[in-house]
Amino acid sequence: MAPEQGTVLRSHSGSYLVLTTGGTLVPCRARRNLRRADPSWPEFPVPGDEVEWKPLGAGDVPGEGIIEAVRPRRSEIARQRSGAKHVVVANIDQLVVVMAVREPVLDRGLLDRLLATAERNRLAACVCLHKADLAPAEEYEPARRVYERAGYAVLCTSAVSGAGLQELRQRLCGSVGVFMGASGAGKSHLISALQPGLKLRTGMVSQRTGLGQHTTTRVDLHRTDFGALLADTPGVREFSLWRLAPEELGNLFPEFRRVQGGCRFAGCMHVPEPGCAVKLEVEAGDIDAGRHRSYQAILEDLRQGASDPGPTRRQKRVPRKERSP
């Protein structure tokens, strides 16, 4: 019997829930050694993975299946855990970065790291300034302008009032979307509001620390009646970019990409260097200074994490006008 195809919605302690192409849900387990046509095929399934599976044979548990192979991933979100790569979710179309305008306070540094992650994985990204019912519009309007000017879609949403929900549904329709953001930002509440009846577990912001408290402990994909699969993720308070070369970071800020070709030096890192087009834009107010500070913080983290600075940062820089064509 030829294997069927499906999508992993849930992965927990070696058990998987697979959505078949016919729309049914099948509990599965995975073979100890999955079939791999070549080394690019993943060794184990995560939510979002497209898999090949077969129903269990006679004498086995009826209605269950076994995963034979995991198809190559077209995208993934990964974190660093104990020095190793940990894939959180696979085959995403869109990253929805959820940040509360209040309770907890909007964390611009984390927001910029998550947007850089979307850029690195070539994912469409949307910023949700959530809990808009808790603050007047003028409080979060400056942040909205910053990210719209950088080139991102920004929605001001509220799971309580319903603001922005229909627009978010339309944006996610027919896609696989993953929601990421700080603990307490309201990701689970927002997904439950998008799909009434889902009722994901939600938590409160600590009155003592002002930070969110973890309620989502693993990543699951949830079906919706508007054709989307939505992944809720545990809240994060910091997020490191997995094995990114420092010189690649500028390409993950869209507003930097648009002007960095005008920098005096090839390989300009957009920190104290003469003739930096990005710095000139920051000084003129055309690039947000907060975004540049986030860039510098991430750059410092990448440099500290690099085991070898590499020859590209030690070699003498040549002004663009002096380079051979």
C-alpha positions as CSV (number, residue, x, y, z in Angstrom):
1,M,0.0,0.0,0.0
2,A,1.4,3.4,-1.0
3,P,1.7,5.9,1.9
4,E,-0.8,8.7,2.2
5,Q,0.2,12.3,2.9
6,G,-0.9,14.5,5.8
7,T,0.2,17.4,8.1
8,V,1.3,17.0,11.7
9,L,-0.9,19.2,14.0
10,R,0.4,18.0,17.3
11,S,3.6,16.3,18.6
12,H,3.8,15.2,22.2
13,S,5.9,12.5,23.8
14,G,6.2,10.4,20.7
15,S,2.6,10.7,19.8
16,Y,1.4,12.7,16.7
17,L,-2.0,13.9,15.4
18,V,-2.0,14.0,11.6
19,L,-4.5,15.9,9.5
20,T,-5.1,13.8,6.3
21,T,-5.6,15.3,2.8
22,G,-9.3,14.3,3.2
23,G,-9.6,16.4,6.4
24,T,-9.8,13.7,9.0
25,L,-7.6,13.4,12.1
26,V,-5.5,10.3,12.7
27,P,-3.5,9.6,15.8
28,C,0.0,8.3,14.7
29,R,3.3,7.2,16.0
30,A,6.5,7.4,14.0
31,R,8.9,4.6,12.9
32,R,12.1,4.5,14.8
33,N,14.1,5.0,11.6
34,L,12.1,7.2,9.2
35,R,12.6,6.7,5.5
36,R,14.9,9.4,4.1
37,A,15.3,9.7,0.4
38,D,18.4,11.9,1.0
39,P,19.9,13.7,4.0
40,S,17.8,16.8,3.5
41,W,14.7,14.9,4.7
42,P,14.1,15.6,8.5
43,E,14.8,12.9,11.0
44,F,11.7,13.5,13.2
45,P,8.3,15.3,12.8
46,V,7.3,18.6,14.4
47,P,4.0,20.5,14.1
48,G,3.5,21.7,10.5
49,D,5.5,18.9,8.9
50,E,4.1,17.3,5.8
51,V,4.4,13.5,6.3
52,E,3.9,10.2,4.6
53,W,1.9,7.8,6.7
54,K,0.1,4.5,6.5
55,P,-2.9,3.0,8.5
56,L,-1.8,0.4,11.0
57,G,-2.4,-3.2,9.8
58,A,-4.7,-5.9,11.1
59,G,-4.1,-6.7,14.7
60,D,-3.0,-3.1,15.5
61,V,-5.0,-0.4,17.1
62,P,-7.9,0.5,14.6
63,G,-8.0,4.1,13.4
64,E,-4.4,4.8,14.1
65,G,-1.4,5.2,11.7
66,I,2.3,5.2,11.5
67,I,4.5,7.9,10.0
68,E,6.9,6.6,7.5
69,A,8.7,9.7,6.3
70,V,8.8,13.5,6.8
71,R,8.9,15.5,3.6
72,P,11.5,18.3,3.1
73,R,10.5,21.5,4.9
74,R,10.0,24.7,2.9
75,S,10.4,26.9,6.0
76,E,10.9,26.5,9.8
77,I,11.2,28.5,13.0
78,A,14.1,27.3,15.1
79,R,15.5,28.2,18.5
80,Q,18.8,27.4,20.2
81,R,18.4,25.0,23.1
82,S,21.4,23.7,25.1
83,G,23.7,24.7,22.2
84,A,21.6,22.7,19.6
85,K,19.1,23.6,17.0
86,H,15.5,23.0,18.1
87,V,12.8,23.3,15.4
88,V,9.6,24.8,16.8
89,V,7.3,24.6,13.9
90,A,7.7,23.8,10.1
91,N,6.2,24.9,6.8
92,I,4.9,28.2,7.9
93,D,3.5,30.8,5.5
94,Q,3.2,33.8,7.9
95,L,4.6,34.9,11.3
96,V,2.3,36.9,13.4
97,V,4.2,38.8,16.1
98,V,1.9,39.6,19.0
99,M,2.9,42.4,21.3
100,A,0.6,43.9,24.0
101,V,0.4,47.7,24.0
102,R,0.1,47.3,27.8
103,E,0.3,44.5,30.4
104,P,3.0,43.6,29.7
105,V,4.7,46.7,28.3
106,L,5.6,46.5,24.6
107,D,9.1,45.0,24.2
108,R,10.5,46.6,21.0
109,G,13.8,44.5,21.3
110,L,12.0,41.2,21.2
111,L,9.6,42.4,18.5
112,D,12.6,43.3,16.3
113,R,14.3,39.9,16.9
114,L,11.2,38.1,15.9
115,L,10.8,40.2,12.7
116,A,14.4,39.4,11.9
117,T,13.6,35.7,12.3
118,A,10.8,36.1,9.8
119,E,13.1,37.9,7.3
120,R,15.7,35.2,7.7
121,N,13.2,32.5,6.9
122,R,11.6,34.5,4.1
123,L,8.2,34.5,5.8
124,A,5.5,37.2,5.5
125,A,5.3,39.0,8.8
126,C,2.5,40.8,10.5
127,V,2.7,42.9,13.7
128,C,-0.3,42.7,16.0
129,L,-0.3,45.5,18.6
130,H,-2.7,43.6,20.9
131,K,-4.9,44.6,23.8
132,A,-5.7,47.9,22.0
133,D,-8.7,48.2,24.3
134,L,-6.3,48.9,27.2
135,A,-4.8,52.1,25.9
136,P,-5.7,55.2,23.9
137,A,-4.7,55.0,20.2
138,E,-2.1,57.8,20.6
139,E,-0.1,55.6,23.0
140,Y,0.7,52.9,20.4
141,E,0.4,55.1,17.3
142,P,4.1,55.9,17.2
143,A,5.0,52.1,17.2
144,R,2.5,51.5,14.5
145,R,4.1,54.2,12.3
146,V,7.6,52.8,12.9
147,Y,6.8,49.3,11.7
148,E,4.6,50.4,8.8
149,R,7.4,52.7,7.6
150,A,9.8,49.7,7.8
151,G,7.5,47.8,5.5
152,Y,5.4,45.6,7.8
153,A,1.7,45.1,8.0
154,V,0.5,46.4,11.4
155,L,-2.8,45.5,12.9
156,C,-4.2,47.0,16.2
157,T,-6.1,44.2,17.7
158,S,-8.2,43.3,20.7
159,A,-9.7,39.9,21.6
160,V,-12.0,41.8,24.0
161,S,-13.5,44.4,21.6
162,G,-12.9,42.5,18.4
163,A,-10.9,45.3,16.8
164,G,-8.8,44.1,13.9
165,L,-9.9,40.5,14.0
166,Q,-11.7,40.4,10.7
167,E,-8.7,42.0,9.0
168,L,-6.4,39.4,10.6
169,R,-8.7,36.5,9.5
170,Q,-8.5,37.8,5.9
171,R,-4.8,38.0,6.1
172,L,-4.4,34.5,7.4
173,C,-7.1,32.8,5.2
174,G,-5.8,29.6,3.6
175,S,-2.3,29.8,5.2
176,V,-0.3,28.3,8.0
177,G,0.4,31.1,10.5
178,V,2.4,30.9,13.7
179,F,1.8,33.4,16.6
180,M,4.9,34.4,18.6
181,G,5.5,37.0,21.2
182,A,6.1,37.8,24.9
183,S,4.3,35.8,27.6
184,G,1.1,37.5,28.5
185,A,0.7,39.3,25.2
186,G,-2.5,37.5,24.5
187,K,-1.6,35.0,21.7
188,S,-3.8,32.2,22.9
189,H,-6.7,34.6,23.6
190,L,-6.3,36.1,20.2
191,I,-6.4,32.8,18.4
192,S,-9.4,31.8,20.4
193,A,-11.1,35.0,19.3
194,L,-10.3,34.3,15.7
195,Q,-11.8,30.8,15.9
196,P,-14.8,30.9,18.4
197,G,-15.1,27.6,20.3
198,L,-11.4,26.9,20.3
199,K,-11.0,28.1,23.9
200,L,-7.2,27.8,24.3
201,R,-5.8,28.0,27.9
202,T,-4.9,31.6,28.8
203,G,-3.1,33.2,31.7
204,M,-2.7,36.6,33.4
205,V,0.1,39.1,33.7
206,S,1.9,38.9,37.1
207,Q,1.0,41.9,39.2
208,R,4.4,41.6,41.0
209,T,6.7,41.5,37.9
210,G,4.5,43.0,35.2
211,L,5.5,40.0,33.0
212,G,3.3,37.4,31.4
213,Q,3.1,33.9,32.9
214,H,3.6,30.8,30.7
215,T,0.3,29.0,30.0
216,T,1.1,27.5,26.5
217,T,3.8,24.8,27.0
218,R,4.0,23.3,23.5
219,V,3.3,24.2,19.9
220,D,0.0,22.8,18.4
221,L,-1.6,23.7,15.1
222,H,-5.3,24.5,15.2
223,R,-7.8,24.3,12.4
224,T,-10.1,27.2,11.6
225,D,-13.3,27.6,9.6
226,F,-11.6,30.2,7.4
227,G,-9.1,27.8,6.0
228,A,-6.1,28.6,8.1
229,L,-3.9,26.5,10.4
230,L,-2.8,28.5,13.3
231,A,0.1,27.7,15.7
232,D,0.1,28.9,19.2
233,T,3.6,29.0,20.8
234,P,5.0,29.4,24.3
235,G,5.7,33.0,25.2
236,V,9.3,34.2,24.9
237,R,11.2,36.8,26.8
238,E,14.3,36.7,24.6
239,F,15.0,35.1,21.3
240,S,18.4,34.3,19.7
241,L,19.0,34.0,16.0
242,W,20.3,30.6,15.2
243,R,23.9,30.7,13.8
244,L,23.5,33.9,11.9
245,A,26.8,35.5,10.6
246,P,27.0,39.1,12.0
247,E,27.6,40.5,8.5
248,E,24.2,39.1,7.4
249,L,22.2,40.9,10.0
250,G,21.7,44.2,8.1
251,N,19.8,42.2,5.4
252,L,17.2,41.3,7.9
253,F,16.1,44.9,8.5
254,P,14.1,45.9,5.4
255,E,14.7,49.7,5.9
256,F,18.5,49.0,6.1
257,R,18.4,46.9,2.9
258,R,16.9,49.8,0.9
259,V,19.8,52.1,1.6
260,Q,22.9,50.1,2.6
261,G,24.1,49.9,-1.0
262,G,25.0,53.6,-0.5
263,C,27.4,52.9,2.3
264,R,31.0,54.0,1.6
265,F,32.6,50.6,2.6
266,A,31.6,47.2,1.3
267,G,30.5,45.0,4.2
268,C,29.6,48.1,6.3
269,M,28.2,46.9,9.7
270,H,26.3,50.2,10.3
271,V,28.0,51.0,13.6
272,P,30.6,53.8,14.0
273,E,32.0,53.6,10.4
274,P,32.5,56.6,8.1
275,G,30.1,57.1,5.2
276,C,27.4,54.7,6.5
277,A,24.2,55.4,4.6
278,V,22.1,53.6,7.3
279,K,23.5,55.9,10.1
280,L,22.8,59.0,8.0
281,E,19.2,57.8,7.6
282,V,19.0,57.3,11.4
283,E,20.4,60.8,12.0
284,A,17.9,62.3,9.6
285,G,15.0,60.5,11.2
286,D,14.2,58.4,8.2
287,I,15.1,55.2,9.9
288,D,13.9,54.7,13.5
289,A,16.6,55.1,16.1
290,G,15.0,52.3,18.2
291,R,15.3,49.9,15.3
292,H,18.9,50.8,15.0
293,R,19.5,50.2,18.7
294,S,17.8,46.7,18.4
295,Y,20.2,46.0,15.4
296,Q,23.2,46.9,17.5
297,A,22.0,44.7,20.5
298,I,21.5,41.7,18.2
299,L,24.9,42.4,16.4
300,E,26.7,42.4,19.8
301,D,25.0,39.1,20.7
302,L,26.0,37.5,17.4
303,R,29.6,38.7,17.8
304,Q,29.9,37.3,21.3
305,G,28.4,34.0,20.1
306,A,30.8,33.7,17.2
307,S,33.6,31.2,17.9
308,D,35.7,32.6,15.1
309,P,35.4,36.2,13.9
310,G,36.3,35.1,10.4
311,P,38.5,36.8,7.8
312,T,35.7,39.0,6.4
313,R,35.9,41.2,9.5
314,R,39.7,41.3,9.7
315,Q,40.5,42.1,6.2
316,K,41.1,45.7,5.2
317,R,38.0,47.4,3.9
318,V,38.1,49.0,0.5
319,P,35.9,52.0,-0.3
320,R,33.3,51.2,-3.0
321,K,34.8,53.8,-5.5
322,E,38.2,52.1,-5.2
323,R,37.1,48.6,-5.9
324,S,37.6,47.0,-9.3
325,P,34.4,46.5,-11.3
